[in-house]
Amino acid sequence: MLEGLHEVRVRIAEIEAGLSTLRRGAATADFHVLVEGALAGYTADGAASTYGLASLSPDRTAMAERLRGYMRSRLFNPELAAHADDFVEAAARYGVDWRLGVALATVESSGGKYCFRPHNPFGIMGRSFSSWRDAVWEVNRLVASYGFGNDLRAILHKYNPSGGEAYINKVLSEMSRV
């Protein structure tokens, strides 16, 4: 029963995050029509494409679905789990492996359940963020700024130098589960 309740919370958070995204992109669209579409069973991506707003490509949609499945299986904070699309888009924008951010959130905060600072599931420099979305985009920007491309071991060593091989292997293990 708790897992069912968790899935409902995840779905509500996904809809809210999608509506927030739609609201930002709906300058010329009738927002109330978008809300009705979302509540009538459309996914956020479906409502966006129905009304001509940006949505993920088919490949990125599949990646986001894999992330959603992984986040459900790991009982992520539903508010963070609602940002699967942001994990994929931010990773694509910065040229980072799309599984890395979610794996970091799993290792650093049990999927956003135990954050040291608000909206910071990644433990990034003890910072607070104003939203989960901002944190997702920042972690991808940060690891891209290291200049290691997709050398995950180098990225993880720089990200958490005191973690050593155990930390690196833990994050890589989570990435392999996505």
TIVEX-333841 format. One record per residue (C-alpha): y, x negated, z negated. Coordinates in pm, 1 decimal. Example, Ala and Ser with C-alpha at 12.3 -4.5 7.8 and 13.67 -1.06 7.14 Angstrom:
2
<rec Y="-450.0" X="-1230.0" Z="-780.0"/>
<rec Y="-106.0" X="-1367.0" Z="-714.0"/>
END
This chain:
178
<rec Y="0.0" X="0.0" Z="0.0"/>
<rec Y="241.8" X="-284.5" Z="-78.7"/>
<rec Y="180.5" X="-434.8" Z="263.6"/>
<rec Y="264.7" X="-99.7" Z="425.4"/>
<rec Y="584.5" X="-78.6" Z="221.6"/>
<rec Y="669.1" X="-434.1" Z="324.7"/>
<rec Y="620.2" X="-342.6" Z="693.2"/>
<rec Y="853.9" X="-43.4" Z="652.3"/>
<rec Y="1117.2" X="-267.3" Z="493.7"/>
<rec Y="1078.9" X="-522.0" Z="774.1"/>
<rec Y="1119.3" X="-247.2" Z="1036.3"/>
<rec Y="1430.4" X="-109.6" Z="863.4"/>
<rec Y="1581.5" X="-458.2" Z="846.3"/>
<rec Y="1495.7" X="-515.2" Z="1216.4"/>
<rec Y="1671.2" X="-192.2" Z="1313.2"/>
<rec Y="1974.0" X="-277.0" Z="1099.8"/>
<rec Y="1997.2" X="-627.8" Z="1248.4"/>
<rec Y="1956.7" X="-487.9" Z="1598.2"/>
<rec Y="2223.5" X="-227.3" Z="1539.3"/>
<rec Y="2456.3" X="-493.8" Z="1405.8"/>
<rec Y="2398.2" X="-696.8" Z="1722.8"/>
<rec Y="2445.4" X="-389.2" Z="1939.3"/>
<rec Y="2766.3" X="-299.8" Z="1757.3"/>
<rec Y="2907.3" X="-645.8" Z="1835.7"/>
<rec Y="2812.7" X="-614.3" Z="2203.6"/>
<rec Y="2900.3" X="-249.6" Z="2253.7"/>
<rec Y="3274.3" X="-272.2" Z="2316.4"/>
<rec Y="3250.8" X="-41.9" Z="2619.7"/>
<rec Y="2942.6" X="154.3" Z="2518.3"/>
<rec Y="2936.1" X="459.8" Z="2297.9"/>
<rec Y="2803.7" X="316.4" Z="1972.1"/>
<rec Y="2679.4" X="654.1" Z="1849.4"/>
<rec Y="2459.3" X="684.8" Z="2158.5"/>
<rec Y="2316.2" X="340.0" Z="2083.1"/>
<rec Y="2240.3" X="443.0" Z="1725.2"/>
<rec Y="2069.1" X="761.3" Z="1839.5"/>
<rec Y="1860.8" X="557.9" Z="2084.7"/>
<rec Y="1756.6" X="313.2" Z="1815.5"/>
<rec Y="1667.6" X="589.7" Z="1572.9"/>
<rec Y="1473.3" X="778.4" Z="1839.5"/>
<rec Y="1218.3" X="497.9" Z="1844.0"/>
<rec Y="1374.5" X="237.6" Z="2067.0"/>
<rec Y="1346.8" X="-119.2" Z="1952.8"/>
<rec Y="1675.8" X="-305.4" Z="1933.7"/>
<rec Y="1582.1" X="-481.5" Z="2259.9"/>
<rec Y="1488.0" X="-151.8" Z="2422.6"/>
<rec Y="1814.6" X="15.3" Z="2325.9"/>
<rec Y="2007.8" X="-288.5" Z="2445.8"/>
<rec Y="1839.8" X="-290.9" Z="2785.8"/>
<rec Y="1870.9" X="87.1" Z="2821.4"/>
<rec Y="2246.3" X="61.1" Z="2782.8"/>
<rec Y="2294.8" X="-256.1" Z="2987.3"/>
<rec Y="2351.3" X="-488.5" Z="2693.1"/>
<rec Y="2202.9" X="-836.2" Z="2660.9"/>
<rec Y="1842.9" X="-864.6" Z="2547.2"/>
<rec Y="1580.6" X="-1136.6" Z="2534.5"/>
<rec Y="1394.7" X="-1249.3" Z="2845.4"/>
<rec Y="1026.2" X="-1147.0" Z="2862.7"/>
<rec Y="913.2" X="-1495.7" Z="2751.8"/>
<rec Y="1156.0" X="-1501.7" Z="2461.8"/>
<rec Y="1063.7" X="-1145.7" Z="2367.1"/>
<rec Y="699.1" X="-1257.4" Z="2340.6"/>
<rec Y="804.9" X="-1552.0" Z="2123.3"/>
<rec Y="1007.0" X="-1322.5" Z="1897.1"/>
<rec Y="706.9" X="-1088.9" Z="1866.0"/>
<rec Y="488.3" X="-1383.3" Z="1761.7"/>
<rec Y="749.0" X="-1479.9" Z="1502.2"/>
<rec Y="761.0" X="-1121.0" Z="1372.3"/>
<rec Y="381.7" X="-1119.2" Z="1334.9"/>
<rec Y="386.6" X="-1452.4" Z="1154.3"/>
<rec Y="671.1" X="-1341.5" Z="925.0"/>
<rec Y="484.6" X="-1020.1" Z="838.7"/>
<rec Y="170.4" X="-1219.5" Z="759.9"/>
<rec Y="368.1" X="-1454.5" Z="532.8"/>
<rec Y="561.0" X="-1165.0" Z="368.6"/>
<rec Y="904.0" X="-1300.1" Z="464.0"/>
<rec Y="1217.8" X="-1153.5" Z="314.1"/>
<rec Y="1260.2" X="-847.1" Z="541.0"/>
<rec Y="1630.1" X="-914.0" Z="594.9"/>
<rec Y="1552.2" X="-1262.6" Z="726.2"/>
<rec Y="1249.1" X="-1141.8" Z="923.0"/>
<rec Y="1476.2" X="-904.5" Z="1112.3"/>
<rec Y="1632.5" X="-1209.0" Z="1279.7"/>
<rec Y="1329.5" X="-1315.8" Z="1485.0"/>
<rec Y="1539.2" X="-1281.4" Z="1801.5"/>
<rec Y="1803.3" X="-1513.3" Z="1654.4"/>
<rec Y="1538.4" X="-1775.5" Z="1570.9"/>
<rec Y="1427.2" X="-1774.0" Z="1935.9"/>
<rec Y="1775.2" X="-1761.1" Z="2090.9"/>
<rec Y="1921.0" X="-2031.9" Z="1866.4"/>
<rec Y="1625.2" X="-2261.0" Z="1933.3"/>
<rec Y="1665.4" X="-2208.5" Z="2308.7"/>
<rec Y="2039.8" X="-2267.8" Z="2291.8"/>
<rec Y="1999.1" X="-2599.1" Z="2108.6"/>
<rec Y="1674.9" X="-2714.7" Z="2273.9"/>
<rec Y="1470.6" X="-2698.9" Z="1954.1"/>
<rec Y="1107.3" X="-2587.6" Z="1917.5"/>
<rec Y="1129.3" X="-2211.7" Z="1853.5"/>
<rec Y="874.2" X="-2228.3" Z="1569.3"/>
<rec Y="1055.2" X="-2496.3" Z="1367.6"/>
<rec Y="1315.6" X="-2279.0" Z="1193.1"/>
<rec Y="1059.1" X="-2026.6" Z="1074.7"/>
<rec Y="829.1" X="-2304.1" Z="950.7"/>
<rec Y="1118.7" X="-2464.0" Z="761.3"/>
<rec Y="1205.2" X="-2128.8" Z="601.4"/>
<rec Y="841.2" X="-2086.4" Z="497.3"/>
<rec Y="819.8" X="-2428.6" Z="334.5"/>
<rec Y="1169.5" X="-2435.8" Z="184.2"/>
<rec Y="1198.5" X="-2082.1" Z="43.5"/>
<rec Y="874.7" X="-1890.3" Z="102.2"/>
<rec Y="1034.0" X="-1711.6" Z="393.8"/>
<rec Y="1370.7" X="-1647.1" Z="236.2"/>
<rec Y="1230.3" X="-1501.4" Z="-85.7"/>
<rec Y="1346.6" X="-1787.4" Z="-308.6"/>
<rec Y="1679.2" X="-1922.4" Z="-181.2"/>
<rec Y="1879.5" X="-2162.3" Z="-396.3"/>
<rec Y="2201.8" X="-2046.0" Z="-225.9"/>
<rec Y="2281.8" X="-1711.6" Z="-58.6"/>
<rec Y="2139.1" X="-1667.7" Z="290.7"/>
<rec Y="2005.5" X="-2025.1" Z="298.3"/>
<rec Y="1627.4" X="-2008.3" Z="344.9"/>
<rec Y="1624.9" X="-2365.7" Z="477.7"/>
<rec Y="1773.3" X="-2550.0" Z="179.9"/>
<rec Y="2044.7" X="-2691.8" Z="406.6"/>
<rec Y="2258.0" X="-2923.3" Z="191.8"/>
<rec Y="2291.7" X="-2671.3" Z="-90.5"/>
<rec Y="2515.7" X="-2453.4" Z="128.9"/>
<rec Y="2572.8" X="-2081.6" Z="112.9"/>
<rec Y="2596.1" X="-1881.3" Z="434.6"/>
<rec Y="2766.6" X="-1549.9" Z="494.3"/>
<rec Y="2461.5" X="-1412.9" Z="677.6"/>
<rec Y="2099.5" X="-1489.0" Z="762.3"/>
<rec Y="2203.1" X="-1512.9" Z="1128.1"/>
<rec Y="2457.1" X="-1786.3" Z="1052.3"/>
<rec Y="2191.5" X="-1986.8" Z="867.5"/>
<rec Y="1938.9" X="-1950.2" Z="1150.8"/>
<rec Y="2189.0" X="-2074.4" Z="1406.9"/>
<rec Y="2306.0" X="-2358.1" Z="1180.8"/>
<rec Y="1958.1" X="-2497.7" Z="1111.8"/>
<rec Y="1892.9" X="-2515.5" Z="1486.6"/>
<rec Y="2231.3" X="-2677.6" Z="1552.8"/>
<rec Y="2168.7" X="-2924.6" Z="1271.4"/>
<rec Y="1826.2" X="-3045.2" Z="1383.8"/>
<rec Y="1947.1" X="-3068.8" Z="1745.2"/>
<rec Y="2237.6" X="-3286.2" Z="1627.8"/>
<rec Y="1989.4" X="-3547.0" Z="1502.6"/>
<rec Y="1930.9" X="-3644.2" Z="1865.4"/>
<rec Y="1552.2" X="-3672.2" Z="1842.1"/>
<rec Y="1475.1" X="-3412.0" Z="2110.1"/>
<rec Y="1139.6" X="-3257.4" Z="2024.0"/>
<rec Y="1010.7" X="-3550.1" Z="1816.7"/>
<rec Y="918.9" X="-3323.0" Z="1527.5"/>
<rec Y="814.0" X="-3601.5" Z="1292.5"/>
<rec Y="1148.8" X="-3779.0" Z="1334.8"/>
<rec Y="1336.5" X="-3449.5" Z="1292.4"/>
<rec Y="1149.1" X="-3361.0" Z="974.1"/>
<rec Y="1186.4" X="-3710.0" Z="828.1"/>
<rec Y="1563.2" X="-3690.7" Z="880.5"/>
<rec Y="1576.9" X="-3329.3" Z="755.9"/>
<rec Y="1400.5" X="-3413.9" Z="428.1"/>
<rec Y="1364.7" X="-3791.7" Z="386.2"/>
<rec Y="1225.0" X="-3764.6" Z="34.3"/>
<rec Y="946.9" X="-3528.2" Z="146.0"/>
<rec Y="748.4" X="-3797.0" Z="322.0"/>
<rec Y="431.5" X="-3733.8" Z="520.5"/>
<rec Y="322.4" X="-3448.0" Z="294.6"/>
<rec Y="637.5" X="-3249.7" Z="377.7"/>
<rec Y="612.6" X="-3327.9" Z="748.6"/>
<rec Y="248.1" X="-3221.2" Z="759.5"/>
<rec Y="321.9" X="-2901.4" Z="568.3"/>
<rec Y="594.4" X="-2795.1" Z="814.1"/>
<rec Y="381.2" X="-2890.3" Z="1115.1"/>
<rec Y="92.0" X="-2691.0" Z="969.9"/>
<rec Y="313.8" X="-2383.0" Z="938.9"/>
<rec Y="434.4" X="-2430.7" Z="1295.9"/>
<rec Y="73.7" X="-2433.1" Z="1416.8"/>
<rec Y="16.2" X="-2093.8" Z="1249.6"/>
<rec Y="290.0" X="-1919.3" Z="1446.7"/>
END
